[in-house]
Amino acid sequence: MNKKSLAYPYIIWMIGFIVLPLIMVVYYGLTDNTGSFTLDNLTEILVDYNYKALWLALGLSLISTLICLILAYPLAMILKKISLNQHSFIILLFILPMWMNFLLRTLAWQTLLERNGVINSILSMLNLPKLNIINTPYAIILGMVYNFLPFMVLPIYNVIVKIDPNVINAGKDLGASNVQVFTKIILPLSVPGIISGITMVFIPALTTFVISDLLGGGKILLIGNVIEQEFTQAGNWHVGSGMSLVLMIFILLSMAILAKYDKKGEGTAF
Protein backbone atom coordinates (compact mmCIF):
# COMPACT_ATOMS: atom_id res chain seq x y z
CA MET A 1 0.00 0.00 0.00
CA ASN A 2 1.26 3.47 -0.90
CA LYS A 3 2.08 5.38 2.30
CA LYS A 4 0.56 8.53 0.84
CA SER A 5 -2.82 6.81 0.66
CA LEU A 6 -2.86 6.68 4.48
CA ALA A 7 -3.29 10.46 4.46
CA TYR A 8 -6.47 10.35 2.35
CA PRO A 9 -8.89 9.95 5.31
CA TYR A 10 -7.28 12.95 7.01
CA ILE A 11 -7.45 14.99 3.80
CA ILE A 12 -11.14 14.12 3.41
CA TRP A 13 -11.72 15.08 7.06
CA MET A 14 -9.96 18.43 6.55
CA ILE A 15 -11.96 19.20 3.42
CA GLY A 16 -15.29 18.31 5.02
CA PHE A 17 -14.84 19.91 8.43
CA ILE A 18 -12.30 22.71 7.89
CA VAL A 19 -12.06 23.84 4.27
CA LEU A 20 -15.75 23.72 3.33
CA PRO A 21 -16.96 25.45 6.53
CA LEU A 22 -14.39 28.22 5.98
CA ILE A 23 -15.54 28.64 2.39
CA MET A 24 -19.13 28.92 3.62
CA VAL A 25 -18.16 31.57 6.18
CA VAL A 26 -16.33 33.58 3.51
CA TYR A 27 -19.25 33.26 1.10
CA TYR A 28 -21.91 34.32 3.60
CA GLY A 29 -19.67 37.05 5.01
CA LEU A 30 -19.14 38.70 1.63
CA THR A 31 -22.67 38.39 0.21
CA ASP A 32 -26.15 39.62 1.07
CA ASN A 33 -29.49 37.81 1.03
CA THR A 34 -29.61 38.03 -2.76
CA GLY A 35 -26.15 36.55 -3.18
CA SER A 36 -24.63 39.85 -4.32
CA PHE A 37 -21.14 40.84 -3.20
CA THR A 38 -21.07 43.32 -0.30
CA LEU A 39 -18.79 44.55 2.47
CA ASP A 40 -21.67 45.68 4.66
CA ASN A 41 -21.42 42.52 6.76
CA LEU A 42 -17.82 43.36 7.64
CA THR A 43 -18.63 46.97 8.52
CA GLU A 44 -21.31 45.77 10.96
CA ILE A 45 -18.43 45.38 13.42
CA LEU A 46 -18.22 49.20 13.50
CA VAL A 47 -21.75 49.57 14.81
CA ASP A 48 -21.52 51.00 18.33
CA TYR A 49 -23.05 47.91 19.96
CA ASN A 50 -20.75 45.47 18.17
CA TYR A 51 -17.71 47.74 18.43
CA LYS A 52 -17.98 47.88 22.23
CA ALA A 53 -18.40 44.10 22.40
CA LEU A 54 -15.25 43.67 20.28
CA TRP A 55 -13.14 45.99 22.42
CA LEU A 56 -14.44 44.44 25.64
CA ALA A 57 -13.56 40.99 24.31
CA LEU A 58 -10.08 42.21 23.32
CA GLY A 59 -9.55 43.78 26.75
CA LEU A 60 -10.68 40.75 28.76
CA SER A 61 -8.73 38.40 26.47
CA LEU A 62 -5.53 40.40 26.90
CA ILE A 63 -5.94 40.54 30.68
CA SER A 64 -6.66 36.80 30.86
CA THR A 65 -3.68 36.01 28.62
CA LEU A 66 -1.39 38.17 30.77
CA ILE A 67 -2.59 36.50 33.98
CA CYS A 68 -2.09 33.07 32.42
CA LEU A 69 1.46 34.03 31.41
CA ILE A 70 2.28 35.36 34.89
CA LEU A 71 1.00 32.14 36.47
CA ALA A 72 2.32 29.72 33.86
CA TYR A 73 5.95 30.79 33.52
CA PRO A 74 6.99 30.27 37.17
CA LEU A 75 4.98 27.05 37.23
CA ALA A 76 6.79 25.76 34.13
CA MET A 77 10.12 26.60 35.80
CA ILE A 78 9.08 24.66 38.91
CA LEU A 79 7.95 21.65 36.84
CA LYS A 80 11.35 21.55 35.15
CA LYS A 81 13.16 21.24 38.49
CA ILE A 82 11.08 18.57 40.23
CA SER A 83 11.76 14.84 40.01
CA LEU A 84 10.46 12.72 37.15
CA ASN A 85 7.73 10.92 39.12
CA GLN A 86 6.39 14.12 40.67
CA HIS A 87 6.67 15.84 37.30
CA SER A 88 4.47 13.24 35.59
CA PHE A 89 1.86 13.45 38.36
CA ILE A 90 1.66 17.27 38.30
CA ILE A 91 1.47 17.37 34.50
CA LEU A 92 -1.42 14.88 34.77
CA LEU A 93 -3.19 17.25 37.19
CA PHE A 94 -3.04 20.00 34.56
CA ILE A 95 -4.18 17.81 31.69
CA LEU A 96 -6.92 16.01 33.64
CA PRO A 97 -9.40 18.94 33.70
CA MET A 98 -9.03 19.21 29.92
CA TRP A 99 -10.56 15.75 29.63
CA MET A 100 -13.76 17.09 31.18
CA ASN A 101 -16.33 18.82 29.00
CA PHE A 102 -15.61 22.55 28.64
CA LEU A 103 -19.24 23.43 29.38
CA LEU A 104 -19.28 21.36 32.58
CA ARG A 105 -16.11 23.04 33.84
CA THR A 106 -17.67 26.46 33.30
CA LEU A 107 -20.94 25.42 34.92
CA ALA A 108 -18.94 24.25 37.93
CA TRP A 109 -17.52 27.75 38.37
CA GLN A 110 -21.00 29.20 38.03
CA THR A 111 -22.12 26.98 40.91
CA LEU A 112 -19.10 28.02 42.97
CA LEU A 113 -19.40 31.76 42.36
CA GLU A 114 -23.15 32.41 42.41
CA ARG A 115 -24.52 34.49 45.28
CA ASN A 116 -25.82 31.45 47.14
CA GLY A 117 -23.14 29.16 45.79
CA VAL A 118 -20.55 26.99 47.46
CA ILE A 119 -17.94 29.71 48.09
CA ASN A 120 -20.41 32.21 49.54
CA SER A 121 -22.01 29.51 51.67
CA ILE A 122 -18.63 28.72 53.21
CA LEU A 123 -17.91 32.42 53.74
CA SER A 124 -21.27 32.84 55.45
CA MET A 125 -20.49 29.96 57.79
CA LEU A 126 -17.25 31.72 58.71
CA ASN A 127 -19.05 35.07 59.16
CA LEU A 128 -17.03 36.58 56.33
CA PRO A 129 -18.38 38.96 53.65
CA LYS A 130 -19.69 37.34 50.51
CA LEU A 131 -18.06 37.58 47.11
CA ASN A 132 -20.21 39.30 44.49
CA ILE A 133 -18.23 38.65 41.33
CA ILE A 134 -20.71 36.50 39.43
CA ASN A 135 -22.12 38.27 36.37
CA THR A 136 -19.12 40.63 36.29
CA PRO A 137 -16.04 40.87 34.05
CA TYR A 138 -13.99 39.45 36.94
CA ALA A 139 -15.93 36.19 36.80
CA ILE A 140 -15.38 35.98 33.04
CA ILE A 141 -11.64 36.55 33.45
CA LEU A 142 -11.54 33.88 36.16
CA GLY A 143 -13.31 31.43 33.85
CA MET A 144 -10.93 32.21 30.98
CA VAL A 145 -7.84 31.79 33.15
CA TYR A 146 -9.07 28.52 34.61
CA ASN A 147 -10.03 27.00 31.25
CA PHE A 148 -7.07 28.19 29.21
CA LEU A 149 -4.17 28.12 31.71
CA PRO A 150 -2.99 24.62 30.64
CA PHE A 151 -2.62 25.91 27.08
CA MET A 152 -0.10 28.44 28.40
CA VAL A 153 1.77 26.13 30.78
CA LEU A 154 2.40 23.24 28.41
CA PRO A 155 4.05 25.14 25.50
CA ILE A 156 6.30 27.10 27.88
CA TYR A 157 7.26 23.97 29.79
CA ASN A 158 7.88 22.12 26.52
CA VAL A 159 10.48 24.72 25.51
CA ILE A 160 12.09 25.23 28.93
CA VAL A 161 12.63 21.51 29.50
CA LYS A 162 14.61 21.33 26.23
CA ILE A 163 17.14 23.99 27.30
CA ASP A 164 20.52 22.29 27.64
CA PRO A 165 21.69 22.50 31.29
CA ASN A 166 25.25 22.86 29.98
CA VAL A 167 24.30 26.23 28.47
CA ILE A 168 23.08 27.45 31.86
CA ASN A 169 26.14 26.05 33.63
CA ALA A 170 28.41 27.73 31.10
CA GLY A 171 26.77 31.06 31.82
CA LYS A 172 27.28 30.61 35.57
CA ASP A 173 30.92 29.57 35.03
CA LEU A 174 31.45 32.83 33.15
CA GLY A 175 30.26 34.78 36.19
CA ALA A 176 26.61 35.37 35.32
CA SER A 177 24.24 35.81 38.27
CA ASN A 178 20.95 33.97 38.53
CA VAL A 179 19.12 37.05 37.24
CA GLN A 180 21.50 37.32 34.28
CA VAL A 181 21.15 33.61 33.52
CA PHE A 182 17.40 34.04 33.44
CA THR A 183 17.30 37.26 31.39
CA LYS A 184 20.13 36.39 28.98
CA ILE A 185 19.66 32.63 28.53
CA ILE A 186 16.42 31.09 29.80
CA LEU A 187 14.00 33.86 28.85
CA PRO A 188 15.27 34.37 25.26
CA LEU A 189 15.31 30.61 24.64
CA SER A 190 11.75 30.25 25.98
CA VAL A 191 10.29 32.94 23.69
CA PRO A 192 8.87 30.37 21.21
CA GLY A 193 6.90 28.73 24.02
CA ILE A 194 5.68 32.10 25.30
CA ILE A 195 4.49 33.16 21.85
CA SER A 196 2.80 29.82 21.29
CA GLY A 197 1.10 29.97 24.70
CA ILE A 198 -0.10 33.54 24.12
CA THR A 199 -1.58 32.51 20.78
CA MET A 200 -3.26 29.40 22.19
CA VAL A 201 -4.84 31.36 25.04
CA PHE A 202 -5.67 34.67 23.37
CA ILE A 203 -7.55 33.24 20.36
CA PRO A 204 -10.05 31.03 22.26
CA ALA A 205 -10.46 33.74 24.91
CA LEU A 206 -11.25 36.30 22.22
CA THR A 207 -13.82 34.11 20.47
CA THR A 208 -15.48 32.49 23.49
CA PHE A 209 -19.17 33.00 24.20
CA VAL A 210 -19.93 30.17 26.63
CA ILE A 211 -17.84 31.61 29.48
CA SER A 212 -19.28 35.11 29.15
CA ASP A 213 -22.80 33.70 28.79
CA LEU A 214 -22.65 31.55 31.92
CA LEU A 215 -20.38 33.57 34.21
CA GLY A 216 -21.55 36.92 32.88
CA GLY A 217 -25.20 35.95 33.22
CA GLY A 218 -25.98 37.23 29.73
CA LYS A 219 -25.45 40.78 30.99
CA ILE A 220 -21.93 41.16 29.56
CA LEU A 221 -21.76 40.53 25.84
CA LEU A 222 -18.47 39.87 24.11
CA ILE A 223 -18.04 39.73 20.36
CA GLY A 224 -18.40 35.95 20.52
CA ASN A 225 -21.85 36.36 22.08
CA VAL A 226 -22.86 38.88 19.39
CA ILE A 227 -21.83 36.49 16.61
CA GLU A 228 -23.57 33.57 18.30
CA GLN A 229 -26.78 35.59 18.58
CA GLU A 230 -26.62 36.55 14.91
CA PHE A 231 -26.62 32.86 13.99
CA THR A 232 -28.98 31.39 16.60
CA GLN A 233 -31.44 34.20 17.42
CA ALA A 234 -31.44 36.68 14.55
CA GLY A 235 -30.84 33.98 11.94
CA ASN A 236 -28.62 36.39 10.03
CA TRP A 237 -25.83 34.18 8.78
CA HIS A 238 -24.42 36.92 6.58
CA VAL A 239 -23.76 39.41 9.38
CA GLY A 240 -22.56 36.66 11.71
CA SER A 241 -20.15 35.38 9.07
CA GLY A 242 -18.95 38.92 8.30
CA MET A 243 -18.03 39.57 11.92
CA SER A 244 -16.43 36.12 12.09
CA LEU A 245 -14.19 37.14 9.19
CA VAL A 246 -13.09 40.19 11.17
CA LEU A 247 -12.10 37.94 14.07
CA MET A 248 -10.23 35.71 11.63
CA ILE A 249 -7.96 38.69 10.95
CA PHE A 250 -6.80 38.55 14.56
CA ILE A 251 -6.26 34.80 14.21
CA LEU A 252 -4.14 35.29 11.09
CA LEU A 253 -2.12 38.02 12.81
CA SER A 254 -1.44 35.70 15.74
CA MET A 255 -0.41 32.92 13.36
CA ALA A 256 1.96 35.36 11.63
CA ILE A 257 3.55 36.24 14.97
CA LEU A 258 3.84 32.56 15.85
CA ALA A 259 5.48 31.80 12.49
CA LYS A 260 7.98 34.64 13.01
CA TYR A 261 9.12 33.78 16.53
CA ASP A 262 8.58 30.03 16.51
CA LYS A 263 9.90 29.03 13.09
CA LYS A 264 10.85 25.53 14.21
CA GLY A 265 7.54 24.88 15.98
CA GLU A 266 9.35 24.38 19.29
CA GLY A 267 6.51 25.80 21.34
CA THR A 268 3.67 23.91 19.73
CA ALA A 269 4.55 20.26 20.29
CA PHE A 270 3.44 18.88 23.64
C-alpha positions as CSV (number, residue, x, y, z in Angstrom):
1,M,0.0,0.0,0.0
2,N,1.3,3.5,-0.9
3,K,2.1,5.4,2.3
4,K,0.6,8.5,0.8
5,S,-2.8,6.8,0.7
6,L,-2.9,6.7,4.5
7,A,-3.3,10.5,4.5
8,Y,-6.5,10.3,2.3
9,P,-8.9,10.0,5.3
10,Y,-7.3,12.9,7.0
11,I,-7.5,15.0,3.8
12,I,-11.1,14.1,3.4
13,W,-11.7,15.1,7.1
14,M,-10.0,18.4,6.6
15,I,-12.0,19.2,3.4
16,G,-15.3,18.3,5.0
17,F,-14.8,19.9,8.4
18,I,-12.3,22.7,7.9
19,V,-12.1,23.8,4.3
20,L,-15.7,23.7,3.3
21,P,-17.0,25.5,6.5
22,L,-14.4,28.2,6.0
23,I,-15.5,28.6,2.4
24,M,-19.1,28.9,3.6
25,V,-18.2,31.6,6.2
26,V,-16.3,33.6,3.5
27,Y,-19.3,33.3,1.1
28,Y,-21.9,34.3,3.6
29,G,-19.7,37.0,5.0
30,L,-19.1,38.7,1.6
31,T,-22.7,38.4,0.2
32,D,-26.1,39.6,1.1
33,N,-29.5,37.8,1.0
34,T,-29.6,38.0,-2.8
35,G,-26.1,36.5,-3.2
36,S,-24.6,39.8,-4.3
37,F,-21.1,40.8,-3.2
38,T,-21.1,43.3,-0.3
39,L,-18.8,44.6,2.5
40,D,-21.7,45.7,4.7
41,N,-21.4,42.5,6.8
42,L,-17.8,43.4,7.6
43,T,-18.6,47.0,8.5
44,E,-21.3,45.8,11.0
45,I,-18.4,45.4,13.4
46,L,-18.2,49.2,13.5
47,V,-21.8,49.6,14.8
48,D,-21.5,51.0,18.3
49,Y,-23.1,47.9,20.0
50,N,-20.7,45.5,18.2
51,Y,-17.7,47.7,18.4
52,K,-18.0,47.9,22.2
53,A,-18.4,44.1,22.4
54,L,-15.3,43.7,20.3
55,W,-13.1,46.0,22.4
56,L,-14.4,44.4,25.6
57,A,-13.6,41.0,24.3
58,L,-10.1,42.2,23.3
59,G,-9.5,43.8,26.8
60,L,-10.7,40.8,28.8
61,S,-8.7,38.4,26.5
62,L,-5.5,40.4,26.9
63,I,-5.9,40.5,30.7
64,S,-6.7,36.8,30.9
65,T,-3.7,36.0,28.6
66,L,-1.4,38.2,30.8
67,I,-2.6,36.5,34.0
68,C,-2.1,33.1,32.4
69,L,1.5,34.0,31.4
70,I,2.3,35.4,34.9
71,L,1.0,32.1,36.5
72,A,2.3,29.7,33.9
73,Y,5.9,30.8,33.5
74,P,7.0,30.3,37.2
75,L,5.0,27.0,37.2
76,A,6.8,25.8,34.1
77,M,10.1,26.6,35.8
78,I,9.1,24.7,38.9
79,L,8.0,21.7,36.8
80,K,11.3,21.5,35.2
81,K,13.2,21.2,38.5
82,I,11.1,18.6,40.2
83,S,11.8,14.8,40.0
84,L,10.5,12.7,37.1
85,N,7.7,10.9,39.1
86,Q,6.4,14.1,40.7
87,H,6.7,15.8,37.3
88,S,4.5,13.2,35.6
89,F,1.9,13.5,38.4
90,I,1.7,17.3,38.3
91,I,1.5,17.4,34.5
92,L,-1.4,14.9,34.8
93,L,-3.2,17.2,37.2
94,F,-3.0,20.0,34.6
95,I,-4.2,17.8,31.7
96,L,-6.9,16.0,33.6
97,P,-9.4,18.9,33.7
98,M,-9.0,19.2,29.9
99,W,-10.6,15.8,29.6
100,M,-13.8,17.1,31.2
101,N,-16.3,18.8,29.0
102,F,-15.6,22.6,28.6
103,L,-19.2,23.4,29.4
104,L,-19.3,21.4,32.6
105,R,-16.1,23.0,33.8
106,T,-17.7,26.5,33.3
107,L,-20.9,25.4,34.9
108,A,-18.9,24.2,37.9
109,W,-17.5,27.8,38.4
110,Q,-21.0,29.2,38.0
111,T,-22.1,27.0,40.9
112,L,-19.1,28.0,43.0
113,L,-19.4,31.8,42.4
114,E,-23.1,32.4,42.4
115,R,-24.5,34.5,45.3
116,N,-25.8,31.5,47.1
117,G,-23.1,29.2,45.8
118,V,-20.6,27.0,47.5
119,I,-17.9,29.7,48.1
120,N,-20.4,32.2,49.5
121,S,-22.0,29.5,51.7
122,I,-18.6,28.7,53.2
123,L,-17.9,32.4,53.7
124,S,-21.3,32.8,55.4
125,M,-20.5,30.0,57.8
126,L,-17.2,31.7,58.7
127,N,-19.1,35.1,59.2
128,L,-17.0,36.6,56.3
129,P,-18.4,39.0,53.7
130,K,-19.7,37.3,50.5
131,L,-18.1,37.6,47.1
132,N,-20.2,39.3,44.5
133,I,-18.2,38.7,41.3
134,I,-20.7,36.5,39.4
135,N,-22.1,38.3,36.4
136,T,-19.1,40.6,36.3
137,P,-16.0,40.9,34.1
138,Y,-14.0,39.5,36.9
139,A,-15.9,36.2,36.8
140,I,-15.4,36.0,33.0
141,I,-11.6,36.6,33.4
142,L,-11.5,33.9,36.2
143,G,-13.3,31.4,33.9
144,M,-10.9,32.2,31.0
145,V,-7.8,31.8,33.1
146,Y,-9.1,28.5,34.6
147,N,-10.0,27.0,31.3
148,F,-7.1,28.2,29.2
149,L,-4.2,28.1,31.7
150,P,-3.0,24.6,30.6
151,F,-2.6,25.9,27.1
152,M,-0.1,28.4,28.4
153,V,1.8,26.1,30.8
154,L,2.4,23.2,28.4
155,P,4.1,25.1,25.5
156,I,6.3,27.1,27.9
157,Y,7.3,24.0,29.8
158,N,7.9,22.1,26.5
159,V,10.5,24.7,25.5
160,I,12.1,25.2,28.9
161,V,12.6,21.5,29.5
162,K,14.6,21.3,26.2
163,I,17.1,24.0,27.3
164,D,20.5,22.3,27.6
165,P,21.7,22.5,31.3
166,N,25.2,22.9,30.0
167,V,24.3,26.2,28.5
168,I,23.1,27.4,31.9
169,N,26.1,26.1,33.6
170,A,28.4,27.7,31.1
171,G,26.8,31.1,31.8
172,K,27.3,30.6,35.6
173,D,30.9,29.6,35.0
174,L,31.4,32.8,33.1
175,G,30.3,34.8,36.2
176,A,26.6,35.4,35.3
177,S,24.2,35.8,38.3
178,N,20.9,34.0,38.5
179,V,19.1,37.1,37.2
180,Q,21.5,37.3,34.3
181,V,21.1,33.6,33.5
182,F,17.4,34.0,33.4
183,T,17.3,37.3,31.4
184,K,20.1,36.4,29.0
185,I,19.7,32.6,28.5
186,I,16.4,31.1,29.8
187,L,14.0,33.9,28.9
188,P,15.3,34.4,25.3
189,L,15.3,30.6,24.6
190,S,11.7,30.3,26.0
191,V,10.3,32.9,23.7
192,P,8.9,30.4,21.2
193,G,6.9,28.7,24.0
194,I,5.7,32.1,25.3
195,I,4.5,33.2,21.8
196,S,2.8,29.8,21.3
197,G,1.1,30.0,24.7
198,I,-0.1,33.5,24.1
199,T,-1.6,32.5,20.8
200,M,-3.3,29.4,22.2
201,V,-4.8,31.4,25.0
202,F,-5.7,34.7,23.4
203,I,-7.5,33.2,20.4
204,P,-10.0,31.0,22.3
205,A,-10.5,33.7,24.9
206,L,-11.3,36.3,22.2
207,T,-13.8,34.1,20.5
208,T,-15.5,32.5,23.5
209,F,-19.2,33.0,24.2
210,V,-19.9,30.2,26.6
211,I,-17.8,31.6,29.5
212,S,-19.3,35.1,29.2
213,D,-22.8,33.7,28.8
214,L,-22.7,31.6,31.9
215,L,-20.4,33.6,34.2
216,G,-21.6,36.9,32.9
217,G,-25.2,36.0,33.2
218,G,-26.0,37.2,29.7
219,K,-25.4,40.8,31.0
220,I,-21.9,41.2,29.6
221,L,-21.8,40.5,25.8
222,L,-18.5,39.9,24.1
223,I,-18.0,39.7,20.4
224,G,-18.4,35.9,20.5
225,N,-21.9,36.4,22.1
226,V,-22.9,38.9,19.4
227,I,-21.8,36.5,16.6
228,E,-23.6,33.6,18.3
229,Q,-26.8,35.6,18.6
230,E,-26.6,36.6,14.9
231,F,-26.6,32.9,14.0
232,T,-29.0,31.4,16.6
233,Q,-31.4,34.2,17.4
234,A,-31.4,36.7,14.6
235,G,-30.8,34.0,11.9
236,N,-28.6,36.4,10.0
237,W,-25.8,34.2,8.8
238,H,-24.4,36.9,6.6
239,V,-23.8,39.4,9.4
240,G,-22.6,36.7,11.7
241,S,-20.1,35.4,9.1
242,G,-19.0,38.9,8.3
243,M,-18.0,39.6,11.9
244,S,-16.4,36.1,12.1
245,L,-14.2,37.1,9.2
246,V,-13.1,40.2,11.2
247,L,-12.1,37.9,14.1
248,M,-10.2,35.7,11.6
249,I,-8.0,38.7,11.0
250,F,-6.8,38.5,14.6
251,I,-6.3,34.8,14.2
252,L,-4.1,35.3,11.1
253,L,-2.1,38.0,12.8
254,S,-1.4,35.7,15.7
255,M,-0.4,32.9,13.4
256,A,2.0,35.4,11.6
257,I,3.5,36.2,15.0
258,L,3.8,32.6,15.8
259,A,5.5,31.8,12.5
260,K,8.0,34.6,13.0
261,Y,9.1,33.8,16.5
262,D,8.6,30.0,16.5
263,K,9.9,29.0,13.1
264,K,10.8,25.5,14.2
265,G,7.5,24.9,16.0
266,E,9.3,24.4,19.3
267,G,6.5,25.8,21.3
268,T,3.7,23.9,19.7
269,A,4.6,20.3,20.3
270,F,3.4,18.9,23.6
